[in-house]
Amino acid sequence: MGYTYRHGFLWLFIYFVLALIPLLLAISGELPIVREFWIELGVAFGFIGLGMMGMQFLFTGRFQKIAPTYNGDNMMQFHKQIGIISILFVLAHPITLILTDASFLAYFDPHVNFMRALALSFVLVCLVGIIGSSLWRKALKLNYEKWRLLHGLLALAIVFIGVVHALQVSHYMEPLWKKLALSATMGACMYLVIHTRIVRPLKNKRHPYKIVRVTPELSDCYTLELEAMTGKKMHYLPGQYCWITINTTPFSLQQHPFSLCSSARQPNIQLTAKALGDFTDTWKTLPLGTTAFLEGPFGVFIPEPGAHLFLIMGGIGITPAMSMLRTMRDDNDPRQATLIYANQDWENITFREELEALTKEINLNLVHVLEEADDDWKGEKGLVTEELLKRHFPRQKEKYMYFICGPGPLMDTAEVSLRNLGIEWRLVYSERFEMV
């Protein structure tokens, strides 16, 4: 499915309506006496921040009705930016109230109400924890699994205490129906975490996979081939990704996203990754028969029927392109494809031999770009630039879809270059997994 303004505005509208539910509930029905403007504004900040924090669970829950509409990069960027804004709203709530009337400091005074002061102070600690652990995760030596768990628990604590706080103050939530409506709405948001962490793994438990082959690739990469143990393989489209858990139980914290690199027509599923970090570094020693669980597919990094492909890939970012090209081979697909593939040097080109073979099996124009090349190298050298892309650009550029995946600098350059070369944004698809 291509990107459209219609889908974008639809989901933004849905998001803002849902995020404003606490505020809309507060101003519904009979209202209390209006106080000073800044006090009312500070209260409004709190309701908006609470609603936005609750909606964070919806857009990070990997729900099939949402995730297939926008790729993982867009979802994570939206989550990150909206998360910052929601935290600012939450912080603006007490700051505005205290600056307007210092008597609001009593909410943090344990001598007035110990449990209330403890809970609200804990929220501030949680906010600092979310910001600090997200910005300085690597400096704090938090691995991805522990950070992800901590992030979710802190967010749950903030939303739960926020709801309890609103119900206890009851200035705008005095009627029972408002209390019930707010509790139900925010409870549904918090349930999404339970659904992701408990309900969905229970469903996945019925469809385990086993690792039937581990293949070493160039550039210290390894390919896992997985076979469905129940005979029910996950159906996906070339270019999509899934989350994998390698464990005897799907409830393991160790869950990571990877692009599917196998042909969508093959019976088994393949994932390829570079041996980096605590997770992928273990792939080379995994015993055959090891149990794994897959969740997905997700993403819209998918070629539309009939469209030609212009692929700009770097390093292990080649994996979604391999799924596309392998599927084209198995389908005898006559479409044209151009692959700009950037690597450090000739010795570290993952799938090098297979790509050469694919040029003879499908209509593929393969362009290697080597950052470090021997003197006798006849191909492209250096980095991917706008000038380089222009040299290999298709004549009928409007008939192509453009896919970018690789290191951040390459993707940034490619995105700007395509725009400068006149490519409409709806034809450009980028996939990043920088959150892991």
C-alpha positions as CSV (number, residue, x, y, z in Angstrom):
1,M,0.0,0.0,0.0
2,G,1.4,3.4,-1.0
3,Y,1.6,6.4,1.2
4,T,-1.3,8.8,0.8
5,Y,-2.4,12.1,2.4
6,R,-5.7,10.4,3.1
7,H,-4.2,7.7,5.3
8,G,-1.9,10.2,7.0
9,F,-4.6,12.7,7.9
10,L,-7.0,9.8,8.9
11,W,-4.5,8.4,11.4
12,L,-3.6,11.9,12.7
13,F,-7.2,12.7,13.2
14,I,-7.8,9.4,15.0
15,Y,-4.8,10.0,17.2
16,F,-5.7,13.5,18.3
17,V,-9.3,12.6,18.9
18,L,-8.3,9.7,21.2
19,A,-5.5,11.7,22.9
20,L,-8.0,14.5,23.7
21,I,-10.6,12.1,25.4
22,P,-9.5,13.0,29.0
23,L,-9.8,16.7,28.2
24,L,-13.1,16.3,26.4
25,L,-14.4,14.3,29.4
26,A,-13.3,17.0,31.8
27,I,-15.2,19.8,30.0
28,S,-18.3,17.7,29.4
29,G,-21.5,18.0,31.4
30,E,-21.9,20.5,34.2
31,L,-18.7,22.4,34.9
32,P,-17.3,23.7,38.2
33,I,-16.7,27.4,38.8
34,V,-14.0,28.7,36.4
35,R,-10.8,29.6,38.2
36,E,-7.9,31.8,37.1
37,F,-6.9,31.3,33.4
38,W,-3.4,29.9,34.2
39,I,-4.7,27.4,36.6
40,E,-7.3,26.1,34.1
41,L,-4.6,26.0,31.4
42,G,-2.3,24.1,33.7
43,V,-5.1,21.5,34.4
44,A,-5.7,21.3,30.6
45,F,-2.0,20.5,30.1
46,G,-2.3,17.6,32.5
47,F,-5.3,16.1,30.8
48,I,-3.7,16.4,27.3
49,G,-0.4,14.9,28.5
50,L,-2.3,12.0,30.1
51,G,-4.2,11.3,26.9
52,M,-1.0,11.5,24.8
53,M,0.9,9.2,27.1
54,G,-2.0,6.7,26.9
55,M,-1.9,6.8,23.1
56,Q,1.8,5.9,23.0
57,F,0.7,2.3,23.8
58,L,-1.4,2.1,20.7
59,F,1.2,3.1,18.2
60,T,3.9,0.9,19.6
61,G,1.9,-2.2,20.1
62,R,2.5,-3.6,16.6
63,F,-1.1,-4.0,15.8
64,Q,-1.9,-5.3,12.3
65,K,-4.4,-2.6,11.6
66,I,-1.8,0.1,12.2
67,A,1.6,-1.3,11.5
68,P,0.9,-2.3,7.9
69,T,0.0,1.2,7.1
70,Y,3.3,2.8,7.9
71,N,6.7,1.2,8.2
72,G,8.6,0.7,11.4
73,D,10.8,3.8,10.8
74,N,7.8,6.1,10.6
75,M,6.1,4.5,13.6
76,M,9.2,4.8,15.8
77,Q,9.9,8.4,14.7
78,F,6.2,9.3,15.5
79,H,6.4,7.6,18.9
80,K,9.7,9.4,19.7
81,Q,8.6,12.9,18.7
82,I,5.1,12.6,20.2
83,G,6.6,11.1,23.3
84,I,8.7,14.2,23.9
85,I,5.7,16.4,23.4
86,S,3.6,14.4,25.8
87,I,6.2,14.5,28.5
88,L,6.4,18.3,28.0
89,F,2.6,18.5,28.5
90,V,2.8,16.4,31.7
91,L,5.6,18.5,33.1
92,A,3.8,21.7,32.1
93,H,0.9,20.7,34.3
94,P,2.6,21.0,37.8
95,I,4.9,23.8,36.7
96,T,2.1,26.1,35.5
97,L,0.0,25.4,38.6
98,I,2.9,26.0,41.0
99,L,4.1,29.2,39.2
100,T,0.5,30.5,39.3
101,D,-0.2,29.6,42.9
102,A,2.5,28.3,45.3
103,S,-0.1,26.5,47.4
104,F,-0.1,23.7,44.8
105,L,3.3,22.7,46.2
106,A,1.2,21.0,49.0
107,Y,0.5,18.2,46.5
108,F,4.2,17.2,46.9
109,D,4.3,17.8,50.7
110,P,4.4,14.4,52.5
111,H,3.2,16.1,55.7
112,V,-0.1,17.0,54.0
113,N,-0.8,13.7,52.2
114,F,2.1,11.2,52.3
115,M,0.8,8.7,49.6
116,R,-0.2,11.5,47.2
117,A,3.2,13.2,47.6
118,L,5.0,9.9,47.1
119,A,3.0,9.0,44.0
120,L,3.4,12.4,42.3
121,S,7.1,12.5,43.2
122,F,7.5,9.0,41.7
123,V,5.9,10.2,38.5
124,L,8.6,12.8,38.2
125,V,11.2,10.1,38.8
126,C,9.6,8.0,36.0
127,L,9.7,10.9,33.6
128,V,13.4,11.5,34.2
129,G,13.9,7.8,33.9
130,I,12.2,7.6,30.5
131,I,14.1,10.5,29.1
132,G,17.4,9.5,30.5
133,S,17.3,5.8,29.6
134,S,16.2,6.7,26.1
135,L,18.8,9.3,25.4
136,W,21.7,7.6,27.1
137,R,20.8,3.9,26.9
138,K,24.2,2.9,25.5
139,A,26.1,5.2,28.0
140,L,24.2,3.6,30.8
141,K,25.0,0.1,29.3
142,L,21.3,-0.9,29.2
143,N,20.8,-3.6,26.6
144,Y,17.8,-3.3,24.3
145,E,15.7,-5.9,26.1
146,K,16.1,-4.4,29.6
147,W,15.6,-0.9,28.3
148,R,12.4,-1.9,26.4
149,L,11.0,-3.5,29.6
150,L,12.0,-0.5,31.8
151,H,10.5,1.9,29.2
152,G,7.2,0.2,29.2
153,L,7.0,-0.1,33.0
154,L,7.8,3.6,33.6
155,A,5.2,4.6,31.0
156,L,2.6,2.4,32.7
157,A,3.4,3.9,36.1
158,I,3.0,7.4,34.7
159,V,-0.4,6.7,33.1
160,F,-1.7,4.7,36.1
161,I,-0.8,7.4,38.7
162,G,-2.0,10.1,36.3
163,V,-5.5,8.5,36.2
164,V,-5.6,8.0,40.0
165,H,-4.5,11.6,40.5
166,A,-7.3,12.9,38.2
167,L,-9.9,10.8,40.0
168,Q,-8.8,11.8,43.5
169,V,-8.7,15.5,42.7
170,S,-12.1,15.2,41.1
171,H,-12.4,18.9,40.3
172,Y,-13.5,18.1,36.8
173,M,-14.1,14.3,37.4
174,E,-16.7,14.5,40.2
175,P,-19.6,12.7,38.4
176,L,-19.4,8.9,38.6
177,W,-19.9,8.6,34.8
178,K,-16.7,10.7,34.2
179,K,-14.7,8.6,36.6
180,L,-15.9,5.4,34.8
181,A,-15.3,6.8,31.3
182,L,-11.8,8.0,32.1
183,S,-10.9,4.7,33.9
184,A,-12.2,2.7,31.0
185,T,-10.4,4.7,28.3
186,M,-7.0,4.8,30.0
187,G,-7.5,1.2,31.2
188,A,-7.9,0.2,27.6
189,C,-4.7,1.9,26.7
190,M,-2.8,0.2,29.5
191,Y,-4.3,-3.2,28.5
192,L,-2.5,-2.8,25.1
193,V,0.7,-3.5,27.0
194,I,-0.8,-6.7,28.5
195,H,-2.0,-7.7,25.0
196,T,1.5,-7.2,23.5
197,R,3.3,-8.9,26.4
198,I,0.9,-11.7,27.3
199,V,-2.0,-12.2,24.9
200,R,-0.1,-12.2,21.7
201,P,2.8,-14.4,22.9
202,L,0.1,-16.9,24.0
203,K,-1.2,-17.0,20.4
204,N,2.3,-17.2,19.0
205,K,3.0,-20.2,21.3
206,R,0.8,-22.3,19.1
207,H,2.9,-21.6,16.0
208,P,6.6,-22.3,16.9
209,Y,9.5,-22.5,14.3
210,K,12.7,-24.4,14.4
211,I,16.1,-23.4,13.0
212,V,16.9,-25.9,10.3
213,R,20.0,-24.2,8.8
214,V,22.6,-21.5,9.8
215,T,24.5,-20.2,6.8
216,P,27.6,-18.0,7.1
217,E,27.6,-15.1,4.6
218,L,30.3,-12.6,3.7
219,S,31.0,-9.6,6.0
220,D,30.5,-11.7,9.1
221,C,26.8,-12.2,8.5
222,Y,24.7,-15.2,9.2
223,T,21.4,-16.5,7.7
224,L,18.9,-18.3,9.8
225,E,16.5,-20.6,8.0
226,L,13.3,-21.3,10.0
227,E,10.7,-24.0,9.4
228,A,7.2,-23.8,10.8
229,M,6.8,-26.8,13.2
230,T,3.0,-26.8,12.8
231,G,3.1,-26.5,9.1
232,K,1.5,-23.0,9.2
233,K,4.1,-20.6,7.8
234,M,3.7,-16.9,8.3
235,H,2.5,-15.3,5.0
236,Y,4.3,-12.1,4.1
237,L,5.1,-9.8,1.2
238,P,8.6,-9.2,0.0
239,G,10.2,-6.3,1.8
240,Q,8.3,-6.7,5.1
241,Y,9.9,-7.5,8.5
242,C,9.0,-9.5,11.6
243,W,10.1,-9.8,15.2
244,I,11.9,-13.0,16.3
245,T,12.3,-14.6,19.7
246,I,14.8,-17.4,19.9
247,N,13.8,-19.3,23.0
248,T,11.6,-22.2,24.1
249,T,9.0,-19.7,25.1
250,P,7.6,-16.6,23.3
251,F,7.5,-14.7,26.6
252,S,11.3,-14.0,26.5
253,L,12.3,-10.4,26.7
254,Q,14.8,-11.0,23.9
255,Q,12.8,-10.0,20.8
256,H,14.2,-8.1,17.8
257,P,12.9,-6.9,14.4
258,F,14.6,-8.2,11.2
259,S,13.7,-7.9,7.5
260,L,12.6,-11.1,5.9
261,C,15.2,-11.8,3.2
262,S,13.8,-15.0,1.7
263,S,11.5,-15.3,-1.3
264,A,7.9,-15.0,-0.3
265,R,7.3,-18.1,-2.5
266,Q,9.6,-20.4,-0.5
267,P,8.3,-22.8,2.2
268,N,10.9,-21.7,4.8
269,I,11.7,-18.3,6.2
270,Q,15.1,-16.7,6.2
271,L,16.6,-13.9,8.2
272,T,20.1,-12.5,7.8
273,A,22.0,-10.3,10.2
274,K,25.5,-9.1,10.9
275,A,27.1,-10.6,14.0
276,L,26.9,-7.5,16.2
277,G,25.7,-7.2,19.8
278,D,24.6,-9.8,22.3
279,F,21.8,-11.2,20.2
280,T,23.0,-11.7,16.6
281,D,26.5,-12.6,17.7
282,T,25.0,-15.9,19.0
283,W,23.5,-16.9,15.7
284,K,26.6,-18.7,14.4
285,T,26.6,-21.1,17.3
286,L,22.8,-21.8,17.5
287,P,22.2,-25.6,17.4
288,L,19.9,-26.8,14.6
289,G,16.4,-27.5,15.9
290,T,16.5,-24.5,18.3
291,T,13.0,-23.2,18.8
292,A,12.0,-19.7,17.7
293,F,8.9,-17.6,17.5
294,L,8.0,-15.0,14.8
295,E,5.6,-12.1,15.1
296,G,4.5,-10.3,12.0
297,P,4.6,-9.4,9.2
298,F,4.9,-5.7,9.5
299,G,5.8,-2.7,7.3
300,V,5.0,-1.2,3.9
301,F,8.4,-1.6,2.4
302,I,6.6,-3.5,-0.4
303,P,6.7,-3.2,-4.2
304,E,3.4,-2.6,-5.8
305,P,2.4,-4.8,-8.7
306,G,3.7,-3.5,-12.0
307,A,6.1,-0.9,-10.6
308,H,9.7,-1.1,-11.5
309,L,12.2,-1.0,-8.6
310,F,15.1,1.4,-7.8
311,L,16.9,0.0,-4.8
312,I,19.5,2.0,-2.8
313,M,21.0,-0.3,-0.2
314,G,24.0,-0.3,2.0
315,G,25.7,-3.2,3.9
316,I,23.3,-5.6,5.7
317,G,20.5,-3.2,4.6
318,I,20.3,-5.4,1.5
319,T,18.1,-7.9,3.2
320,P,14.6,-6.6,2.2
321,A,15.9,-6.1,-1.3
322,M,17.0,-9.8,-1.4
323,S,13.4,-10.8,-0.6
324,M,12.1,-8.6,-3.4
325,L,14.7,-9.9,-6.0
326,R,14.4,-13.5,-5.0
327,T,10.6,-13.3,-5.2
328,M,10.9,-11.7,-8.7
329,R,13.1,-14.7,-9.7
330,D,10.6,-17.3,-8.4
331,D,7.7,-15.4,-10.1
332,N,9.5,-15.0,-13.4
333,D,8.7,-11.3,-12.9
334,P,9.7,-9.3,-16.0
335,R,9.9,-5.9,-14.2
336,Q,13.1,-3.9,-14.3
337,A,15.1,-3.4,-11.1
338,T,18.2,-1.3,-10.4
339,L,20.2,-2.0,-7.3
340,I,22.7,0.5,-6.0
341,Y,24.6,-1.5,-3.4
342,A,27.2,0.3,-1.2
343,N,29.8,-1.6,0.7
344,Q,33.2,-1.0,2.3
345,D,35.1,-3.2,-0.1
346,W,34.7,-6.1,-2.5
347,E,35.5,-8.8,0.1
348,N,32.6,-7.7,2.3
349,I,29.7,-7.6,-0.1
350,T,27.0,-9.8,1.4
351,F,25.2,-12.1,-1.1
352,R,27.8,-11.1,-3.8
353,E,27.7,-14.3,-5.7
354,E,23.9,-14.7,-5.6
355,L,23.4,-11.1,-6.8
356,E,25.6,-11.7,-9.8
357,A,23.5,-14.8,-10.6
358,L,20.3,-12.8,-10.2
359,T,21.5,-10.5,-13.0
360,K,21.2,-13.4,-15.4
361,E,17.8,-14.6,-14.0
362,I,15.8,-11.4,-13.8
363,N,16.0,-7.9,-15.4
364,L,18.4,-6.6,-12.8
365,N,20.9,-3.7,-13.2
366,L,23.5,-4.3,-10.4
367,V,25.7,-1.3,-9.5
368,H,28.3,-1.9,-6.8
369,V,29.6,1.1,-4.9
370,L,32.9,0.5,-3.0
371,E,34.2,2.9,-0.4
372,E,37.6,1.3,-0.6
373,A,38.4,-0.1,-4.1
374,D,41.6,-1.5,-5.7
375,D,43.2,0.5,-8.5
376,D,41.9,-1.9,-11.1
377,W,38.2,-1.5,-10.0
378,K,36.1,-0.3,-12.9
379,G,32.9,0.3,-11.0
380,E,31.7,3.1,-8.8
381,K,33.9,4.3,-5.9
382,G,33.5,6.3,-2.8
383,L,30.1,7.1,-1.3
384,V,26.6,7.2,-2.7
385,T,25.9,10.7,-3.9
386,E,23.3,12.6,-5.9
387,E,25.7,12.6,-8.9
388,L,26.2,8.8,-8.7
389,L,22.4,8.2,-8.5
390,K,21.8,10.5,-11.4
391,R,24.3,8.4,-13.6
392,H,22.1,5.3,-13.1
393,F,18.7,7.0,-12.9
394,P,15.9,5.4,-14.9
395,R,14.6,7.4,-17.9
396,Q,10.9,6.8,-17.0
397,K,11.4,7.6,-13.3
398,E,7.7,8.0,-12.6
399,K,7.2,4.2,-13.3
400,Y,9.5,3.2,-10.5
401,M,9.3,2.8,-6.7
402,Y,12.3,3.9,-4.7
403,F,13.5,1.9,-1.7
404,I,16.3,2.9,0.7
405,C,17.8,0.8,3.5
406,G,21.2,0.9,5.1
407,P,23.4,3.1,7.4
408,G,21.9,6.4,8.5
409,P,24.2,8.7,6.5
410,L,23.6,6.8,3.3
411,M,19.8,6.9,3.8
412,D,19.9,10.6,4.6
413,T,21.9,11.4,1.4
414,A,19.7,9.1,-0.7
415,E,16.4,10.7,0.6
416,V,17.6,14.2,-0.2
417,S,19.0,13.2,-3.5
418,L,15.8,11.6,-4.7
419,R,13.9,14.7,-3.8
420,N,16.4,16.8,-5.7
421,L,16.0,14.5,-8.7
422,G,12.3,15.2,-8.8
423,I,10.9,12.0,-7.2
424,E,7.6,12.4,-5.5
425,W,7.7,11.6,-1.7
426,R,5.0,9.0,-2.0
427,L,7.2,6.9,-4.2
428,V,10.1,6.8,-1.7
429,Y,10.2,4.2,1.0
430,S,12.9,4.1,3.8
431,E,13.4,1.4,6.4
432,R,15.5,2.0,9.5
433,F,15.9,-0.1,12.6
434,E,18.0,2.4,14.6
435,M,15.8,1.8,17.7
436,V,17.4,-1.5,18.3
